[in-house]
Amino acid sequence: LALALALPSLALENGLARTPPMGWMSWERFRCNVDCQTDPRNCISEQLFFEMADRLAEDGWRELGYEYVNIDDCWSAKQRDAEGQLVPDPKRFPSGIKALADYVHARGLKLGIYADLGNFTCGGYPGTMLEHVKQDAQTFAAWGVDMLKLDGCYSSAEEQAKGYPEMARALNATGRPIVYSCSWPAYQGGLPPRVDYTILAEICNLWRNYDDIQDSWDSVLSIVDWFFTNQDVLQPVAGPGHWNDPDMLIIGNFGLSYEQSRSQMALWTVMAAPLLMSTDLRTISPSAKEILQNRLMIQINQDPLGIQGRRILKEKSHIEVFLRPLSQAASALVFFSRRTDMPFRYTTSLAKLHFPEDAVYEVQDVYMGKIIGALKTADNFSVIINPSGVVMWYLRPMALPVQ
């Protein structure tokens, strides 16, 4: 009862993240590389973030919605200052975070930062213990930060239960709109009863539910498996202003093939996931860029209804089908192959996928861009899916049955 009574005061309703946040994040690709002497180009420094902001602004990303430049761990000095404030590492961030935020804002972008609700961050930098929550929220707001990722290393379950809601209140109290990303559920196993998604949706704009992504197909599959195995719990709690976060897009790095890259993008889109790239935008390949800049894909990801999609079929043939309902009675369908042998011809009908009887849809291939034509619910059709690849369709109703 006490918890129920406390809920209204927790509510984050900050009007932010009405669609899944999009942008760039340093962690997966650049980790905690602080060796700016031998590796100045790839270390965690203001220079890296200046350059990524330039790329987002100049290479067509910003116009598509990729607007956040997110600093992850290892940005701060190893100690707080005499007033107890977090300060950036003076050698790697000589201009300070406020100057970096101004630079990012001048390019029509937003700045994200990282903190950890514990004695230390995961990388061993000063954490945000409970007594520092208000002070750190005020510091971030004064710097002009637009998003906070609050991690959970070196903190207890009790500290997390106090600290995550406390930070939501502290951010709101600053008066600055700051999107709030929580890692709380990931530290509590991601599932009820240890995780209360009603409370999470009240206090956080997005949350990490599961393990960190690594640069491998195995890692992507483990995340997909966990999210869709637990979709009955996770799918209903996502929506405008509060999203499940399966972690960063690793497209453009070293671990995924072309087909697997297309699959990650399609599956994250069907999950209504935040699209936070972690790759080197200075050297990204044209093929990776084309996947990440697919306009129809982004339109689907950013659909205003904000309904997370579901896996609706797992076939013995190792083909899986995912469906995401979209606004204006449209849908996204993903046909995903877990096969490792050769392209597979998969035959089905919209009727078998539980679409309404007697409806007609215009079908567009999301990656090819081509309109395939009109399809009746009862018509059989085939798609050819490459190993570890996807075929993704966007379906718009041309004629719906009378209700």
Helices and strands as residue ranges (DSSP letters): H 2-10, E 22-25, H 27-30, H 46-58, G 62-64, E 68-70, H 97-106, E 110-116, G 130-132, H 133-143, E 147-151, H 157-174, E 179-182, H 184-187, H 197-203, E 206-208, H 217-229, H 231-234, G 235-237, E 243-245, H 258-270, E 275-277, H 286-292, H 295-301, E 310-314, E 319-325, G 327-329, E 331-337, E 344-349, E 360-365, E 371-376, E 380-385, E 390-399
